[in-house]
Amino acid sequence: MTRTDPYEALGVPREASADEIKSAYRRLARKYHPDVNPGDPSAEEKFKEIGQAYAILSDPEKRARFDRFGSVDDLPDNPFAGGGVQFSDLFDMFFGGGGADFGGSRGRSTAVDGEDLQAHVVLQLADVLQGVEQTVSYRRLRTCADCGGNGAEGGATPDRCTACQGTGMVSQVRNTFIGSVRTTTTCPTCNGRGYTIKNPCRACRATGLVEEQTSTTIRIPPGVETGQTLHVAGRGNEGLRGGHAGDLYVVLNVADDKRFERHGRELVTRLEISIAEAALGAKITVDGLDDDLELDVPAGTQPGEVFTIRGAGLPPLHGGARGNLRVRVSVAIPKKLNDEQRKLLMEFARACGEEPKEPEGGGLLGGLFRRRR
């Protein structure tokens, strides 16, 4: 049985495509590979975990079984056993497509994948209720139009690299977790291009990429919270020489709304009422997130009491019933009274069996009552 949610392990949503899953696995495999983290048991454990996750999500039958039952009982502890993750996949992902030479001949690829990017979006609290389409503007690297991405002025044909004979890769023997194998790595002379450039492109300075301002429209689902991230595949920096474009990660920030405090799906608001409304009761209109709401304040309401309006909060992220709106009541005590108000309050006090006296120093009701508590 799998020990963790494979979607969570790879950091992809449940609706992720096969390409998105493979891209996420490639990034994590490079990051946590034992050769990159020698002597780090936590990295080795993470490497096994993402291998298990990929073994499930890259197999349509196992993925469907996990989506339905929440587990895949026949998944081995070693994800590289039993055909889950092929060694060819691992080497392609970890060594950038160069592959390993086990006595046969494989084609060499000098493709370079584009980097992932991050953008930030600010939402209003009302956007969380129904979800919203948002246009995200950011800067990315795209293929240089002047040289077509090869880095040479005018797109001229570069010279073949003599160090790697134009392959962009050089061979070496590496000691890995499966023993000694011959692997290929990026040629340090040409940085994997397979060629050298005499006249660098002035537009991109021989990088093959230029920066541009761009934008993309994303659908933000209801129920999101500050700090959550949306993944947009292929909208990061463009790759070189046939490499995949990176991904865009959009970090969400929900702006504060002075009317409400948010606690997950629950909203809290404050309502100030008068002494008369608290004592006699009242029907009061309060602000809701999407519409005005009526609240019945019963007679005898005390300061600090909290009333609940069900279903007037926020929805959960993956759908479901809305939370509640909590209304916390405060009672406004007048700071100054006119003669008529003072007279009526004194009459009220007498009717309650109290003996008021005229105030000596002004103030609210300072000195108005003397009673033993």
C-alpha positions in Angstrom: 0.0 0.0 0.0 1.3 3.5 -0.8 2.5 5.4 2.2 1.5 8.8 1.0 -0.7 10.6 -1.4 1.2 10.5 -4.8 -0.3 13.7 -5.9 0.9 15.4 -2.7 4.3 13.8 -3.1 4.8 15.2 -6.6 3.1 18.5 -5.8 0.5 18.2 -8.7 -3.3 18.5 -8.7 -5.5 15.5 -9.1 -6.4 16.6 -12.6 -2.8 16.9 -13.7 -1.9 15.6 -17.2 0.6 12.9 -17.9 3.1 15.6 -19.1 2.6 17.6 -15.9 3.2 14.5 -13.8 6.4 13.6 -15.7 7.7 17.2 -15.5 7.1 17.3 -11.7 8.9 13.9 -11.3 11.8 15.1 -13.4 12.4 18.2 -11.2 12.1 16.2 -7.9 14.3 13.3 -9.2 17.1 15.8 -10.0 16.7 17.5 -6.6 16.6 14.4 -4.4 18.8 11.9 -6.3 21.3 10.1 -4.0 24.2 11.1 -6.2 23.3 14.8 -5.6 22.8 14.3 -1.9 25.5 11.8 -0.8 25.0 10.6 2.8 21.6 12.3 3.2 19.1 9.6 4.3 16.2 12.1 4.2 16.9 12.8 0.5 17.1 9.1 -0.2 13.8 8.5 1.5 12.2 11.4 -0.5 13.7 10.0 -3.7 12.0 6.6 -3.0 8.7 8.4 -2.1 8.6 10.3 -5.4 9.5 7.1 -7.2 6.5 5.4 -5.7 4.3 8.3 -6.5 5.4 8.4 -10.1 5.0 4.6 -10.4 1.3 5.1 -9.6 0.5 8.2 -11.5 2.4 7.3 -14.7 0.4 4.0 -14.9 -3.2 4.8 -16.0 -4.5 1.6 -14.4 -2.8 2.2 -11.1 -3.7 5.9 -11.1 -7.4 5.0 -11.7 -7.3 2.5 -8.9 -5.7 5.0 -6.5 -8.3 7.7 -7.5 -11.1 5.3 -6.7 -9.9 3.4 -3.7 -7.1 5.7 -2.2 -4.4 3.0 -2.4 -2.5 0.7 -4.7 -1.9 -2.5 -2.7 0.6 -4.2 -5.1 3.0 -1.3 -5.3 6.5 -2.5 -4.2 8.7 -0.8 -1.6 11.3 -0.4 -4.3 9.6 1.6 -7.0 12.2 0.6 -9.6 11.3 -3.0 -9.2 8.4 -4.6 -11.0 8.3 -2.1 -13.9 7.0 0.9 -12.0 9.7 3.4 -12.9 12.0 2.4 -15.8 15.7 3.1 -15.6 15.5 4.8 -19.0 13.0 7.2 -17.6 15.2 7.9 -14.6 18.3 8.6 -16.6 16.4 10.6 -19.1 15.1 12.8 -16.4 18.1 13.0 -14.1 20.8 13.4 -16.8 18.8 15.7 -19.0 18.1 13.2 -21.8 21.7 12.1 -22.2 20.9 8.6 -21.0 23.3 5.8 -19.9 25.4 3.6 -22.1 25.1 0.0 -21.1 26.8 -1.3 -24.2 24.3 -0.1 -26.8 24.1 3.1 -28.7 21.6 5.8 -27.8 20.8 9.1 -29.4 22.1 12.1 -27.6 19.9 15.1 -26.9 21.2 18.6 -26.0 17.8 20.0 -25.2 17.6 22.3 -22.1 14.3 22.7 -20.3 13.2 26.1 -19.3 13.1 27.2 -15.7 9.9 27.4 -13.6 8.6 30.9 -12.7 6.6 32.3 -9.9 4.0 35.1 -10.0 1.7 36.6 -7.3 -2.0 37.5 -7.5 -4.0 39.5 -5.0 -7.7 38.6 -4.6 -10.6 40.2 -2.8 -12.4 38.2 -0.2 -15.5 38.2 -2.5 -13.5 36.4 -5.2 -13.1 33.5 -2.9 -16.9 32.9 -2.9 -17.5 32.1 -6.6 -13.9 31.9 -7.9 -12.6 34.3 -10.5 -10.7 34.5 -13.8 -7.5 36.5 -13.3 -5.0 37.8 -15.8 -1.5 37.3 -14.5 1.3 39.5 -15.9 4.9 38.5 -15.5 8.3 38.4 -17.3 9.6 35.3 -19.0 12.4 34.2 -21.3 11.4 33.2 -24.9 13.4 32.0 -27.9 15.3 34.9 -29.6 13.7 35.7 -32.9 16.9 37.2 -34.3 19.0 34.0 -34.1 16.2 31.4 -33.7 17.6 30.4 -30.4 21.1 29.2 -31.6 22.9 32.3 -30.2 24.7 33.3 -33.5 24.2 36.7 -35.1 21.5 36.5 -37.7 20.9 32.8 -37.1 24.2 32.0 -38.9 25.4 28.4 -38.8 27.7 28.0 -35.8 30.9 25.9 -35.8 30.8 22.3 -34.5 32.3 21.8 -31.1 35.5 19.8 -31.3 35.3 18.7 -27.7 32.1 16.7 -28.1 32.1 16.4 -31.9 28.8 18.2 -32.1 26.9 15.9 -29.8 26.7 18.4 -26.9 27.6 15.6 -24.5 30.7 14.0 -23.2 30.9 10.5 -21.8 32.1 9.6 -18.3 31.9 6.7 -15.9 29.8 7.3 -12.8 29.4 5.3 -9.6 25.7 5.4 -8.9 23.3 3.6 -6.5 23.0 0.7 -9.1 26.8 0.4 -9.7 29.2 1.8 -12.2 27.7 2.9 -15.5 28.8 4.9 -18.4 26.8 8.1 -18.5 26.9 11.2 -20.6 26.9 14.8 -19.3 26.7 18.2 -20.8 29.8 19.3 -22.7 31.6 22.0 -20.7 33.1 23.6 -23.8 29.9 24.3 -25.6 27.5 24.1 -22.6 25.6 21.3 -24.4 24.9 23.1 -27.6 27.1 21.0 -29.8 28.6 24.1 -31.4 30.6 27.2 -30.6 29.8 30.7 -31.7 32.2 33.2 -33.3 29.7 36.1 -33.8 27.3 36.1 -30.8 23.8 37.4 -31.3 23.5 40.9 -30.1 19.8 40.7 -29.2 20.2 37.8 -26.8 24.0 37.9 -26.1 24.4 34.4 -27.4 22.0 32.9 -24.8 19.3 32.1 -27.4 16.7 33.7 -25.1 15.3 37.2 -24.6 13.1 38.5 -21.8 9.6 39.6 -22.6 6.5 40.9 -20.7 3.7 38.4 -21.0 0.4 37.4 -19.4 -1.9 34.5 -19.0 -5.4 34.1 -17.8 -6.0 31.6 -15.0 -9.2 30.3 -13.4 -9.0 30.6 -9.6 -11.4 28.2 -7.9 -13.7 29.1 -5.0 -12.4 28.6 -1.4 -8.7 29.4 -1.9 -6.6 30.9 0.9 -3.6 33.0 1.2 -0.4 31.1 0.4 -1.9 28.5 -1.9 -0.3 28.0 -5.3 -1.8 27.3 -8.7 0.3 25.4 -11.3 0.2 26.4 -14.9 2.1 24.0 -17.1 4.3 25.3 -19.9 4.1 29.0 -19.0 7.5 29.4 -17.5 10.7 30.2 -19.4 11.0 28.6 -22.8 13.5 25.8 -23.3 16.4 25.6 -25.8 17.0 23.2 -28.6 13.7 21.5 -28.2 13.6 21.5 -24.4 10.3 21.8 -22.6 9.1 25.1 -21.3 9.1 25.5 -17.6 6.0 25.9 -15.5 4.4 28.9 -13.9 3.4 28.8 -10.2 0.9 31.5 -9.1 1.0 32.3 -5.4 -2.4 33.6 -4.1 -2.9 36.3 -1.5 -6.4 37.1 -0.3 -6.6 40.8 0.8 -8.1 41.6 4.2 -11.7 42.8 4.2 -12.3 45.3 7.1 -15.8 44.0 7.5 -14.8 40.4 8.3 -12.3 38.1 10.0 -11.7 34.9 8.1 -11.2 31.5 9.8 -11.2 29.0 7.0 -14.8 28.7 5.8 -16.1 30.8 8.8 -16.5 34.6 8.7 -16.8 36.8 11.8 -18.2 40.3 11.7 -19.1 42.8 14.4 -22.4 44.5 14.9 -22.9 47.6 17.2 -26.4 48.1 18.5 -28.0 50.6 20.9 -29.1 50.1 24.4 -32.7 50.1 23.3 -32.1 47.6 20.6 -30.3 45.3 23.0 -33.1 45.6 25.6 -36.1 45.5 23.4 -34.8 43.4 20.5 -34.7 44.5 16.8 -34.5 43.3 13.3 -31.2 44.6 11.8 -29.6 44.4 8.3 -26.0 43.3 8.4 -23.4 43.2 5.6 -23.0 39.7 4.0 -20.2 38.8 1.7 -22.5 38.7 -1.4 -25.7 40.3 -0.1 -27.3 42.1 2.8 -28.6 39.8 5.5 -31.3 40.2 8.2 -30.5 39.3 11.8 -33.1 39.0 14.5 -31.6 40.4 17.7 -33.7 39.1 20.6 -34.7 41.2 23.6 -32.2 41.2 26.4 -29.1 40.7 24.2 -25.9 41.1 26.1 -22.7 42.7 24.9 -20.4 40.1 23.4 -23.1 37.7 22.4 -22.5 35.9 19.1 -25.2 35.0 16.6 -24.8 32.6 13.7 -26.1 33.0 10.2 -25.7 29.6 8.6 -24.4 29.2 5.1 -23.3 32.9 4.8 -19.5 32.1 5.1 -17.1 30.7 2.4 -17.0 27.5 0.5 -14.3 24.8 0.9 -11.6 24.6 -1.7 -12.8 21.4 -3.4 -16.6 22.1 -3.2 -19.2 21.6 -0.6 -21.4 23.6 1.8 -20.5 27.2 2.7 -19.4 27.9 6.2 -21.3 30.2 8.6 -21.2 33.9 9.4 -20.7 34.7 13.1 -22.1 38.1 14.2 -20.5 39.4 17.5 -22.6 42.1 19.1 -21.4 45.1 21.0 -23.7 47.6 22.8 -23.1 51.3 22.2 -23.2 53.3 25.4 -23.9 57.0 24.7 -21.1 59.3 26.0 -23.5 62.3 26.5 -27.1 62.5 27.4 -29.5 65.4 26.9 -32.0 66.3 29.6 -34.8 64.2 28.2 -32.7 61.2 27.8 -31.4 61.6 31.4 -34.9 62.0 32.7 -36.2 58.9 30.9 -33.2 56.8 32.1 -33.8 58.0 35.7 -37.4 57.0 35.4 -36.4 53.6 34.0 -34.0 53.1 37.0 -36.7 53.9 39.5 -39.0 51.5 37.7 -36.3 48.9 38.3 -36.2 49.6 42.0 -33.0 51.7 41.8 -32.5 55.1 43.4 -30.6 57.4 41.0 -29.1 60.7 42.0 -28.0 63.6 39.9 -24.5 63.3 38.5 -21.8 65.5 40.0 -19.1 65.4 37.5 -20.9 64.9 34.1 -19.6 61.9 32.1 -21.6 59.1 30.9 -23.7 58.1 33.9 -21.0 59.0 36.4 -22.4 59.1 39.9 -25.9 58.5 38.7 -26.4 55.3 40.7 -25.3 54.2 44.1 -25.9 50.6 44.9 -24.2 47.9 46.9 -23.0 45.0 44.7 
